[in-house]
Amino acid sequence: MAKSSSSFVCQSCGATAPKWSGKCEACGGWNTITEEGAAPPIGGSATRRVKGRKFALEDLKTEDAPPPRRITGVTEFDRVCGGGLVPGSALLVGGDPGIGKSTLILQALGEYARKGGHAVYISGEEAMAQVRMRGARMELSQVPLNLGAATNVEDILATLEGGKPPGIVAIDSIQTLWTGALDAAPGTIAQVRTASFDLVRFAKSSGAALILVGHVTKEGQIAGPKAVEHLVDAVLYFEGERGHHFRVLRAVKNRFGPTDEIGVFEMTGKGLAEVANPSALFLGDRDSSAPGTAVFAGLEGTRPLLCEIQALVAPTGYGTPRRAVVGWDTGRLAMILAVLDARAGVGIGGSDVYLNIAGGLKISEPACDLAAAAALVSSVGGQALPKDSVFFGEISLSGDIRPVPQAESRLKEAAKLGFKQAFIPKGTRVDGAGLKLTEMTSVADLLVFAPRPSQARAAKIPSTG
């Protein structure tokens, strides 16, 4: 009996199965397994070995010039890419639907074409009339940007190879493309992987910088193709809350620049406006003197960034205390609460705790521990923290405050924004940049912001009257 040429692939995680089933055993997704035809072998037959050719080997002493960059003119976008797009590189941009991915890419290509560059924008989801309407709103109607609407990979490659070699090519989006070499439907793992490989191969051979727009899953990951992330040179996520007017472009992979770099944009009626000073945007108006707020001097990539941590500790109305966190790791908050109870005797574990990063920013840096703990202690004690102060430091399970990297950059950013005092880990050897430095040894030092321990006990034991 001939062996079947098809396979069953999960469209969520890419795992293969010998037969169809309603649930994927790898990721637990339901109704995500579909039958796909076998992809053609890449590089020759899988059963017959083809004789190759020799290539030269080099050592680590070889000195190569840094790769040239193609500057789009959108400063925040170029910053996240590492200083511009590298010729022959492939870039994958992901984000939630409606967050502004198409607007960002169209704006970057429009600015590049305005300066005389040759850019091509291929839309697989919208007609060219819709793209023109967006361009008119962004005042790009007179820009010499080449537009196209196609979903077949062979048609796209024939068009690109038959004309002038483009400097930048954008495909929006990769999930809409299909190739005639496969029988699978568009958007499946096999189609996305094959289409991406063909486009990346064209970029490498022609020297064009390729930008792929990708959808994301409910978990926030690039939809389906983890293999696509391995094919490209850089992966960027475009993030933001619908209730906020700003957007954050974050690099999670970059072979030609730093990772964890961010660019901040503000959504306006004419497109995305770059935010030169994001710290002022995230801090906003801080005239309120309510307890439970602390300013964290953070670091995103190479950029220091100040933001406000808001905490509220309230008596619980149920048997199990509630924990609500926005913009921070829930597990990190649980650890900080346990350390405050065990090492400082704050008595906060039995209370409802709410923690929010103002402005909708998402923080994953451990240096935020001290600012979050200070905000929690301030809320318990009912005493506001000094308005002109910033906090940063990592808290260990022993309750000690540990130093964090690049403290001097954090302090300089705080001084530039008018702050006068900084609470830092003990042993941080930096120039204070004109700020008054207060060293913190352990979480017990935070009790100075909770002078009324009776309130802490009251928060721990809810009233039954």
C-alpha positions as CSV (number, residue, x, y, z in Angstrom):
1,M,0.0,0.0,0.0
2,A,1.3,3.4,-0.9
3,K,2.2,5.7,2.0
4,S,-0.1,8.7,2.4
5,S,1.4,12.0,1.2
6,S,-0.6,14.1,3.7
7,S,-0.1,14.8,7.3
8,F,-2.2,16.3,10.2
9,V,-0.8,19.5,11.6
10,C,-2.0,21.7,14.5
11,Q,-2.6,25.2,13.3
12,S,-1.9,26.6,16.8
13,C,1.5,25.1,17.7
14,G,2.6,23.3,14.5
15,A,2.7,19.8,16.1
16,T,2.1,16.9,13.7
17,A,-0.1,13.9,14.5
18,P,-0.5,10.5,12.7
19,K,-4.3,10.9,12.4
20,W,-6.9,13.5,13.0
21,S,-8.3,14.2,16.5
22,G,-10.4,16.8,18.0
23,K,-7.7,17.9,20.5
24,C,-4.0,18.6,20.0
25,E,-2.0,16.7,22.6
26,A,0.9,19.1,22.4
27,C,-0.9,22.5,23.1
28,G,-4.4,21.3,24.2
29,G,-6.2,23.3,21.5
30,W,-9.5,22.0,20.3
31,N,-10.4,21.7,16.6
32,T,-7.0,23.0,15.5
33,I,-5.7,19.9,13.6
34,T,-6.2,20.0,9.9
35,E,-5.0,17.7,7.1
36,E,-2.2,19.1,4.9
37,G,-0.5,17.9,1.8
38,A,3.2,17.0,2.1
39,A,5.5,20.0,1.3
40,P,8.0,19.5,-1.5
41,P,11.5,18.8,-0.3
42,I,13.8,21.8,0.0
43,G,17.2,21.4,-1.6
44,G,16.7,18.2,-3.5
45,S,15.3,14.8,-3.0
46,A,15.0,13.4,0.5
47,T,16.0,9.9,-0.5
48,R,18.8,10.6,-3.0
49,R,22.0,12.4,-1.9
50,V,23.2,15.1,-4.3
51,K,26.9,15.9,-4.6
52,G,27.6,19.3,-3.2
53,R,30.4,21.9,-3.8
54,K,33.1,23.0,-1.5
55,F,33.1,26.3,0.2
56,A,35.8,28.3,2.0
57,L,36.1,28.3,5.8
58,E,37.1,31.3,7.8
59,D,38.2,32.0,11.4
60,L,36.9,34.5,14.0
61,K,39.7,36.9,13.1
62,T,38.0,37.9,9.9
63,E,37.0,41.6,10.2
64,D,33.8,42.6,8.3
65,A,32.4,46.0,7.9
66,P,29.1,46.6,9.8
67,P,26.1,46.0,7.6
68,P,24.7,49.1,5.9
69,R,21.4,50.4,6.9
70,R,18.3,51.7,5.1
71,I,16.9,54.5,7.2
72,T,13.1,54.8,6.8
73,G,12.8,58.2,8.5
74,V,10.5,57.0,11.3
75,T,13.0,57.4,14.1
76,E,11.3,55.1,16.6
77,F,10.9,52.3,14.1
78,D,14.6,52.6,13.0
79,R,15.7,52.6,16.7
80,V,13.9,49.3,17.4
81,C,15.4,47.8,14.2
82,G,18.9,48.6,15.4
83,G,19.5,51.8,13.4
84,G,17.6,51.0,10.2
85,L,16.8,48.0,8.0
86,V,19.7,45.8,6.8
87,P,19.6,45.0,3.0
88,G,18.6,41.3,2.5
89,S,17.2,41.0,6.0
90,A,13.7,39.8,6.9
91,L,11.5,41.4,9.6
92,L,8.4,40.0,11.2
93,V,5.9,42.4,12.8
94,G,3.1,41.0,14.9
95,G,0.3,42.5,17.0
96,D,-3.4,42.4,17.9
97,P,-6.0,43.1,15.2
98,G,-6.6,46.9,14.8
99,I,-3.6,47.9,16.8
100,G,-2.0,49.8,13.9
101,K,0.4,47.4,12.2
102,S,-0.6,48.3,8.7
103,T,-0.5,52.0,9.6
104,L,3.0,51.7,11.0
105,I,4.4,49.8,8.0
106,L,2.7,52.1,5.5
107,Q,4.1,55.1,7.3
108,A,7.6,53.7,7.4
109,L,7.5,52.8,3.7
110,G,6.0,56.2,2.8
111,E,8.7,58.1,4.6
112,Y,11.4,55.9,2.9
113,A,9.9,56.6,-0.5
114,R,9.6,60.3,0.2
115,K,13.4,60.4,0.5
116,G,13.8,58.8,-2.9
117,G,13.9,55.1,-1.9
118,H,12.1,52.4,-3.9
119,A,9.5,50.7,-1.6
120,V,6.8,48.2,-2.5
121,Y,3.7,47.6,-0.3
122,I,1.8,44.3,-1.1
123,S,-1.6,44.0,0.6
124,G,-3.3,40.6,0.9
125,E,-6.2,41.8,3.1
126,E,-7.2,45.2,1.7
127,A,-7.9,46.5,-1.7
128,M,-5.6,49.2,-3.1
129,A,-8.4,51.7,-2.8
130,Q,-8.5,51.1,1.0
131,V,-4.7,51.5,1.2
132,R,-4.9,54.7,-0.7
133,M,-7.6,56.1,1.7
134,R,-5.3,55.3,4.6
135,G,-2.4,56.9,2.8
136,A,-4.5,60.1,2.1
137,R,-5.3,60.3,5.8
138,M,-1.6,60.1,6.6
139,E,-0.8,62.7,4.0
140,L,1.1,60.2,1.8
141,S,-0.9,60.6,-1.4
142,Q,2.0,62.4,-3.3
143,V,4.6,59.9,-2.1
144,P,6.0,57.6,-4.9
145,L,5.2,54.4,-3.1
146,N,4.4,51.3,-5.2
147,L,1.2,49.5,-4.2
148,G,-0.1,46.0,-5.0
149,A,-2.9,43.7,-4.0
150,A,-2.1,40.0,-4.3
151,T,-2.1,36.7,-2.4
152,N,-0.3,34.3,-4.7
153,V,3.4,34.0,-3.9
154,E,4.4,33.1,-7.4
155,D,2.6,36.3,-8.7
156,I,4.3,38.4,-6.1
157,L,7.8,37.1,-6.9
158,A,7.3,37.4,-10.6
159,T,6.2,41.1,-10.1
160,L,9.2,41.9,-7.9
161,E,11.8,40.1,-10.0
162,G,10.5,41.6,-13.2
163,G,11.0,45.3,-12.2
164,K,13.5,47.5,-10.5
165,P,14.9,45.8,-7.4
166,P,13.1,47.4,-4.5
167,G,14.8,48.7,-1.4
168,I,12.1,47.6,1.0
169,V,9.2,45.2,0.4
170,A,6.3,44.8,2.9
171,I,3.8,41.9,2.8
172,D,0.5,42.5,4.7
173,S,-0.1,39.8,5.9
174,I,1.8,36.5,5.6
175,Q,-1.3,34.5,6.7
176,T,-3.1,35.5,3.5
177,L,-0.5,34.2,1.1
178,W,-0.7,30.9,-0.7
179,T,1.5,29.0,-3.1
180,G,0.4,26.7,-5.9
181,A,3.0,24.1,-4.9
182,L,0.8,23.0,-2.0
183,D,-2.8,21.9,-1.8
184,A,-3.4,23.3,1.7
185,A,-5.6,26.3,2.4
186,P,-4.1,29.8,2.9
187,G,-3.1,30.4,6.5
188,T,-2.2,26.9,7.4
189,I,1.2,26.0,8.8
190,A,2.5,24.5,5.5
191,Q,1.4,27.5,3.4
192,V,2.8,30.1,5.8
193,R,6.1,28.3,6.2
194,T,6.6,27.8,2.4
195,A,5.5,31.3,1.5
196,S,7.8,32.8,4.1
197,F,10.7,30.7,2.9
198,D,10.2,31.8,-0.7
199,L,10.0,35.5,0.2
200,V,13.0,35.4,2.5
201,R,15.0,33.6,-0.2
202,F,14.1,36.4,-2.6
203,A,15.2,39.0,-0.1
204,K,18.6,37.4,0.4
205,S,19.2,37.1,-3.3
206,S,18.0,40.5,-4.3
207,G,19.2,42.6,-1.3
208,A,15.7,43.9,-0.6
209,A,14.7,44.4,3.1
210,L,11.6,42.3,3.7
211,I,8.9,43.2,6.2
212,L,6.2,40.6,7.0
213,V,3.1,41.4,8.9
214,G,1.8,38.5,11.0
215,H,-1.4,37.9,13.0
216,V,-1.3,36.9,16.7
217,T,-3.2,34.3,18.7
218,K,-5.3,34.8,21.7
219,E,-2.2,34.2,23.8
220,G,-0.4,37.1,22.0
221,Q,2.1,34.9,20.0
222,I,2.6,35.1,16.3
223,A,-0.2,33.0,14.9
224,G,0.8,29.4,14.2
225,P,4.3,29.6,12.6
226,K,7.0,29.5,15.2
227,A,9.0,28.3,12.2
228,V,8.6,31.7,10.6
229,E,10.3,33.4,13.6
230,H,13.3,31.2,13.0
231,L,13.4,32.1,9.3
232,V,13.4,35.9,9.8
233,D,16.2,38.1,11.3
234,A,14.1,40.2,13.6
235,V,10.7,39.8,15.3
236,L,8.9,42.9,16.5
237,Y,5.6,43.1,18.5
238,F,3.3,46.1,18.2
239,E,1.6,46.4,21.6
240,G,-1.0,48.8,23.2
241,E,-4.3,48.9,24.9
242,R,-7.3,50.0,23.0
243,G,-8.3,52.4,25.8
244,H,-5.0,54.2,25.5
245,H,-3.7,56.4,22.7
246,F,-0.1,55.2,22.7
247,R,1.5,52.2,21.1
248,V,4.8,50.4,21.9
249,L,6.9,48.6,19.3
250,R,9.1,46.0,21.1
251,A,11.9,43.9,19.7
252,V,12.1,40.3,21.0
253,K,14.6,39.1,18.4
254,N,17.1,41.0,16.3
255,R,20.2,39.6,14.7
256,F,21.4,43.1,13.8
257,G,20.6,45.1,16.9
258,P,19.7,44.9,20.6
259,T,16.7,43.0,21.8
260,D,14.1,44.3,24.3
261,E,14.4,47.7,22.6
262,I,11.2,49.7,22.4
263,G,9.8,52.5,20.3
264,V,6.8,54.6,21.5
265,F,4.1,56.0,19.2
266,E,1.0,58.0,19.8
267,M,-2.1,57.2,17.7
268,T,-3.5,60.3,16.0
269,G,-6.0,61.0,13.3
270,K,-3.1,61.3,10.8
271,G,-1.3,58.1,11.7
272,L,1.3,57.4,14.3
273,A,3.2,60.2,15.9
274,E,6.6,59.5,17.5
275,V,7.0,60.1,21.2
276,A,10.4,61.6,21.8
277,N,10.1,61.6,25.6
278,P,8.0,58.5,26.6
279,S,8.7,59.0,30.3
280,A,6.7,62.2,30.4
281,L,3.8,60.4,28.6
282,F,3.6,57.5,31.0
283,L,4.0,59.7,34.1
284,G,1.3,62.1,33.1
285,D,0.0,64.6,35.7
286,R,1.2,63.7,39.1
287,D,-0.4,66.4,41.2
288,S,-2.3,63.9,43.3
289,S,-0.8,63.1,46.8
290,A,-2.8,59.9,47.4
291,P,-0.9,57.0,49.0
292,G,0.0,53.9,47.0
293,T,1.8,55.5,44.0
294,A,5.5,55.2,43.3
295,V,7.6,56.2,40.3
296,F,9.8,53.4,38.9
297,A,13.0,54.3,37.0
298,G,13.0,51.4,34.5
299,L,15.0,50.5,31.5
300,E,13.6,49.2,28.1
301,G,16.4,48.0,25.9
302,T,18.9,50.9,25.8
303,R,16.3,53.5,26.8
304,P,15.6,54.6,30.4
305,L,11.9,54.9,31.0
306,L,10.0,56.2,34.0
307,C,6.5,55.1,34.8
308,E,4.1,55.2,37.7
309,I,3.2,52.1,39.8
310,Q,-0.2,52.3,41.5
311,A,-1.2,50.0,44.3
312,L,-4.3,49.6,46.4
313,V,-4.6,47.4,49.5
314,A,-8.2,47.0,50.8
315,P,-10.0,44.6,53.3
316,T,-11.2,41.6,51.5
317,G,-15.0,41.0,51.3
318,Y,-14.6,37.3,50.6
319,G,-12.9,34.3,52.1
320,T,-10.1,34.3,49.6
321,P,-8.2,37.6,49.0
322,R,-8.2,38.9,45.5
323,R,-5.2,39.8,43.4
324,A,-5.7,42.0,40.3
325,V,-2.6,43.0,38.3
326,V,-2.4,45.1,35.1
327,G,0.9,45.4,33.3
328,W,3.0,43.2,35.7
329,D,3.6,39.6,36.5
330,T,1.1,38.1,38.9
331,G,3.6,35.6,40.2
332,R,6.1,38.4,40.9
333,L,3.4,40.3,42.9
334,A,2.7,37.1,45.0
335,M,6.4,36.8,45.8
336,I,6.7,40.5,46.9
337,L,3.6,40.1,49.1
338,A,5.1,37.0,50.8
339,V,8.4,38.8,51.4
340,L,6.7,41.8,52.9
341,D,4.8,39.6,55.3
342,A,7.7,37.3,56.3
343,R,10.6,39.8,56.4
344,A,8.9,43.1,57.3
345,G,5.7,42.0,59.1
346,V,3.5,44.2,57.1
347,G,0.5,41.9,57.4
348,I,-0.8,42.3,53.8
349,G,-1.3,38.7,52.7
350,G,-5.0,38.5,53.8
351,S,-6.0,41.7,52.0
352,D,-7.3,42.4,48.5
353,V,-4.4,43.8,46.5
354,Y,-4.7,45.7,43.2
355,L,-1.6,46.7,41.2
356,N,-1.6,48.8,38.0
357,I,1.1,50.2,35.7
358,A,-0.2,53.6,34.7
359,G,-0.7,54.2,31.0
360,G,-1.1,50.5,30.2
361,L,2.7,49.8,29.9
362,K,3.8,46.2,30.5
363,I,6.9,45.7,32.7
364,S,8.9,42.5,33.0
365,E,12.1,43.9,34.6
366,P,12.9,42.6,38.2
367,A,14.2,46.1,39.1
368,C,10.5,47.1,39.5
369,D,10.3,45.1,42.8
370,L,11.3,48.0,45.1
371,A,8.9,50.4,43.5
372,A,6.0,47.9,43.7
373,A,6.8,47.1,47.3
374,A,7.0,50.8,48.2
375,A,3.6,51.5,46.6
376,L,2.1,48.6,48.6
377,V,3.5,49.7,51.9
378,S,2.4,53.2,51.2
379,S,-1.1,52.0,50.6
380,V,-1.2,50.0,53.7
381,G,0.2,52.8,55.9
382,G,-1.9,55.5,54.3
383,Q,1.1,57.8,53.8
384,A,2.0,59.1,50.4
385,L,5.5,58.6,49.1
386,P,7.6,61.7,48.3
387,K,6.4,63.2,45.0
388,D,9.9,64.0,43.7
389,S,11.4,60.5,44.3
390,V,12.0,57.4,42.2
391,F,12.6,53.8,43.1
392,F,14.4,50.8,41.6
393,G,15.9,47.6,42.9
394,E,15.4,43.9,42.9
395,I,14.0,42.1,46.0
396,S,15.3,38.7,47.0
397,L,13.4,36.1,49.0
398,S,15.5,37.0,52.0
399,G,14.2,40.5,51.9
400,D,17.4,42.1,50.7
401,I,17.4,44.8,48.1
402,R,19.8,43.8,45.3
403,P,21.5,46.2,42.8
404,V,20.4,46.4,39.2
405,P,22.3,47.2,36.0
406,Q,22.6,50.7,34.4
407,A,21.6,52.6,37.5
408,E,23.4,55.7,36.3
409,S,21.2,55.9,33.2
410,R,18.1,55.6,35.3
411,L,19.2,58.4,37.6
412,K,20.1,60.7,34.7
413,E,16.6,60.2,33.3
414,A,15.0,61.0,36.6
415,A,17.1,64.1,37.1
416,K,16.2,65.3,33.6
417,L,12.5,65.1,34.4
418,G,12.9,67.1,37.6
419,F,13.0,64.4,40.3
420,K,15.1,65.3,43.4
421,Q,15.5,62.0,45.3
422,A,16.1,58.3,44.5
423,F,15.7,55.2,46.7
424,I,18.3,52.7,45.4
425,P,19.8,49.4,46.5
426,K,22.7,49.6,48.9
427,G,26.1,49.2,47.2
428,T,25.1,51.0,44.0
429,R,28.2,52.8,43.0
430,V,27.1,55.6,40.6
431,D,27.0,59.3,40.2
432,G,23.8,60.6,41.7
433,A,23.3,63.1,38.8
434,G,22.4,65.7,41.3
435,L,19.8,63.6,43.1
436,K,19.7,62.8,46.8
437,L,20.4,59.1,47.1
438,T,18.8,57.0,49.8
439,E,20.2,53.5,50.0
440,M,17.8,50.6,50.9
441,T,19.2,47.5,52.5
442,S,16.0,45.4,53.0
443,V,12.3,45.6,52.7
444,A,12.1,46.5,56.4
445,D,13.5,49.9,55.5
446,L,10.2,50.6,53.7
447,L,8.3,50.6,57.0
448,V,9.2,54.3,57.3
449,F,6.3,54.8,54.8
450,A,3.9,52.9,57.0
451,P,4.0,54.7,60.4
452,R,0.6,53.4,61.5
453,P,0.8,49.6,61.8
454,S,-2.7,49.5,63.2
455,Q,-4.0,50.2,59.7
456,A,-2.0,47.3,58.4
457,R,-3.6,45.0,60.9
458,A,-7.0,46.4,60.1
459,A,-6.4,45.7,56.4
460,K,-5.5,42.2,57.2
461,I,-8.5,41.4,59.4
462,P,-11.7,42.6,57.7
463,S,-14.5,44.0,59.8
464,T,-17.4,41.6,60.6
465,G,-19.7,44.3,61.9
